[in-house]
Amino acid sequence: MTTTIADHVARFAETRKTLGYRFTQNERVLRSFARFAEASGETFIRSATAIEWASASKNASTETQVRKLRVVHDFALWLNAEDKRHEVPHRDALGQKSRQRPQPYLISVPDIRKLLTAALSVGPAGTIAPLTWHYLFGLVAATGLRIGEALALMLDDITPDGLVVRDTKFAKTRMVALHPTSWEALNLYLEARLRETTPDRRLFVIATGRSPGRRYADLVFLKLAEQVGLREPGAARGPTPHSLRHSFAVRSLEMLPAGTMPGRHMLALATYLGHAKVTSTYWYLESTPVLLRGIAETVEQAHTNGGRHD
C-alpha cells in the first residue's frame, strides 16, 4: 500500500511530540499541505508544490506564507533523510522572516533588589499581595522560571527535592532544585500564604484569594520597573518579567568556576530552564563584559601556550 504524505505528517508530528514539542499548530499546517499535494496526486514532496501551496492564500500576509513554507521545509528535510525522492523547498523561497529578535534587557542583582523592595509597597496594604509580588518576582529571578510557570505553581508542587513544574511550554514536567537561600525565602512566604483562605491551592495569590493572571503580573512588573528607574514611564520597550529569566541564564554562565566545561553546563542549564533543545538556551546568552573578558582571556592563554593563529 502506498504511503501518503498525510501518513508521513502523522509520523513526523508524533516524533516531534515525543521530543517534547507542542506541535498542534504546525501539525494543522502540514495536514493542510498534505491535502493540497495529494489532491494533485503526489506522494512525494515537490518544492514547486510546496511554494504554490504556501503562497496560494491571497488573504495571508507575507509573514504567514514564509512561516508556512518553513514548516514544510523542516518536514521535507526530515523525509529527505529517509528518501531522496522528497524534495526540500528552499526555506527562504518566499522571503525571510520579518520578525526580529527583541532586544534583551539584562537586570543586575542590585536592580533586582530594588525591584523586589519596591514590590513590598504594592497595595492593598495589609493583604498578602505585597508579599506575593515580592516573592513571585524573587523566585523567577532566583530560578529562571517562566512567569507563567511560577504563577501556575500549587502548594502541592513544593517537595523536599524542589519545585515540580508541571505541563510546561513544551508539555513536560520537570523538577527545579532550589538554593538554600531560595528555600528560606519560600518558607517565609509560606508562613503568610498558609494563613490565607483561598478557593484553590495556588501558591501565589493576591488580595482576592486567587492567583493573579499573566497580564496583571506583567502590568505590576512594568509599574515597579518604572518606579525604580528600570523603564522610562510609558516606554514601549524595556525590561519585562522574562528579563529576570534571561538575566538568570546569563549570570549562571558568568559565574562558572574556572575549569568548568561550558558544554556540560549549557546542557544542564537547558534542562533546568525547561528548554526542548539546547539551542534555545544559547538564545539567552548575550555578550556581556564578563563573558567577553572570559573569551579574551581564553584566547590569550591559548596563544601564550603556543597556540597558532590560523
Backbone hydrogen bonds, N-H to C=O, Kabsch-Sander energy under -0.5 kcal/mol:
donor,donor_aa,acceptor,acceptor_aa,energy
8,H,4,T,-1.7
9,V,5,I,-2.4
10,A,6,A,-2.1
11,R,7,D,-1.9
12,F,8,H,-2.8
13,A,9,V,-2.9
14,E,10,A,-2.0
15,T,11,R,-2.2
16,R,12,F,-2.4
17,K,13,A,-2.4
18,T,14,E,-2.2
19,L,15,T,-1.5
20,G,17,K,-1.4
21,Y,16,R,-2.3
23,F,21,Y,-1.1
27,E,23,F,-2.4
28,R,24,T,-1.8
29,V,25,Q,-1.8
30,L,26,N,-2.4
31,R,27,E,-2.3
32,S,28,R,-1.9
33,F,29,V,-2.0
34,A,30,L,-2.6
35,R,31,R,-2.2
36,F,32,S,-1.9
37,A,33,F,-2.8
38,E,34,A,-2.8
39,A,35,R,-1.6
40,S,36,F,-0.6
40,S,37,A,-1.1
41,G,38,E,-1.8
42,E,37,A,-1.9
50,A,46,R,-2.4
51,I,47,S,-2.4
52,E,48,A,-2.3
53,W,49,T,-2.7
54,A,50,A,-2.5
55,S,51,I,-1.7
56,A,53,W,-1.1
58,K,56,A,-0.7
60,A,57,S,-0.7
65,Q,61,S,-2.2
66,V,62,T,-2.6
67,R,63,E,-2.3
68,K,64,T,-2.5
69,L,65,Q,-2.2
70,R,66,V,-2.0
71,V,67,R,-1.8
72,V,68,K,-1.8
73,H,69,L,-2.6
74,D,70,R,-2.1
75,F,71,V,-1.8
76,A,72,V,-3.2
77,L,73,H,-2.4
78,W,74,D,-1.7
79,L,75,F,-2.1
80,N,76,A,-2.9
81,A,77,L,-1.2
82,E,79,L,-1.3
83,D,79,L,-2.6
86,H,83,D,-1.9
87,E,45,I,-2.7
87,E,85,R,-0.6
93,A,90,H,-1.8
95,G,92,D,-1.5
108,S,106,L,-0.5
112,I,108,S,-2.1
113,R,109,V,-2.2
114,K,110,P,-1.9
115,L,111,D,-2.2
116,L,112,I,-2.5
117,T,113,R,-2.3
118,A,114,K,-2.3
119,A,115,L,-1.6
120,L,116,L,-0.7
120,L,117,T,-1.0
121,S,118,A,-1.9
122,V,119,A,-1.5
127,T,124,P,-1.4
132,T,128,I,-2.4
133,W,129,A,-2.4
134,H,130,P,-2.0
135,Y,131,L,-2.8
136,L,132,T,-2.8
137,F,133,W,-2.0
138,G,134,H,-1.4
139,L,135,Y,-2.3
140,V,136,L,-2.0
141,A,137,F,-2.2
142,A,138,G,-1.9
143,T,139,L,-1.7
144,G,140,V,-2.4
150,A,146,R,-2.2
151,L,147,I,-2.3
152,A,148,G,-1.3
153,L,149,E,-0.5
153,L,150,A,-1.1
155,L,201,R,-3.1
157,D,154,M,-1.7
158,I,155,L,-1.4
159,T,157,D,-0.7
159,T,162,G,-2.7
162,G,159,T,-1.2
163,L,176,V,-2.6
164,V,157,D,-2.5
165,V,163,L,-0.8
165,V,174,R,-3.0
166,R,164,V,-0.7
168,T,172,K,-2.7
171,A,168,T,-2.5
174,R,165,V,-2.4
176,V,163,L,-2.9
177,A,175,M,-0.6
182,S,179,H,-0.8
183,W,179,H,-2.3
184,E,180,P,-2.3
185,A,181,T,-2.0
186,L,182,S,-2.7
187,N,183,W,-2.6
188,L,184,E,-1.7
189,Y,185,A,-2.0
190,L,186,L,-2.4
191,E,187,N,-1.5
192,A,188,L,-0.9
192,A,189,Y,-0.6
193,R,189,Y,-2.8
194,L,190,L,-2.7
195,R,192,A,-1.1
196,E,193,R,-1.7
198,T,196,E,-0.7
203,L,153,L,-2.8
205,V,203,L,-0.6
206,I,210,R,-2.2
209,G,206,I,-2.2
217,A,213,G,-2.3
218,D,214,R,-2.4
219,L,215,R,-2.2
220,V,216,Y,-2.5
221,F,217,A,-2.3
222,L,218,D,-2.5
223,K,219,L,-2.2
224,L,220,V,-2.2
225,A,221,F,-2.9
226,E,222,L,-2.1
227,Q,223,K,-2.2
228,V,224,L,-2.0
229,G,226,E,-1.0
230,L,225,A,-2.9
231,R,225,A,-1.3
235,A,232,E,-2.5
243,S,240,T,-1.7
244,L,240,T,-0.6
244,L,241,P,-1.2
245,R,241,P,-0.8
246,H,242,H,-2.5
247,S,243,S,-2.6
248,F,244,L,-1.9
249,A,245,R,-2.0
250,V,246,H,-2.0
251,R,247,S,-2.6
252,S,248,F,-2.0
253,L,249,A,-1.0
253,L,250,V,-0.6
254,E,250,V,-2.3
255,M,251,R,-2.0
256,L,253,L,-1.4
260,T,257,P,-1.8
265,H,261,M,-2.0
266,M,262,P,-2.6
267,L,263,G,-1.9
268,A,264,R,-2.3
269,L,265,H,-2.9
270,A,266,M,-2.5
271,T,267,L,-1.8
272,Y,268,A,-2.5
273,L,269,L,-2.7
274,G,270,A,-0.8
275,H,270,A,-2.7
280,S,277,K,-1.4
281,T,277,K,-0.6
281,T,278,V,-0.8
282,Y,278,V,-1.7
283,W,279,T,-1.1
284,Y,281,T,-1.5
285,L,281,T,-0.5
285,L,282,Y,-1.0
286,E,284,Y,-1.3
288,T,286,E,-0.7
292,L,288,T,-2.9
293,R,289,P,-2.3
294,G,290,V,-2.0
295,I,291,L,-2.1
296,A,292,L,-2.5
297,E,293,R,-2.5
298,T,294,G,-2.1
299,V,295,I,-2.4
300,E,296,A,-2.6
301,Q,297,E,-2.4
302,A,298,T,-2.1
303,H,299,V,-2.0
304,T,300,E,-2.3
305,N,301,Q,-1.9
306,G,303,H,-1.4
307,G,302,A,-2.5
310,D,308,R,-0.9
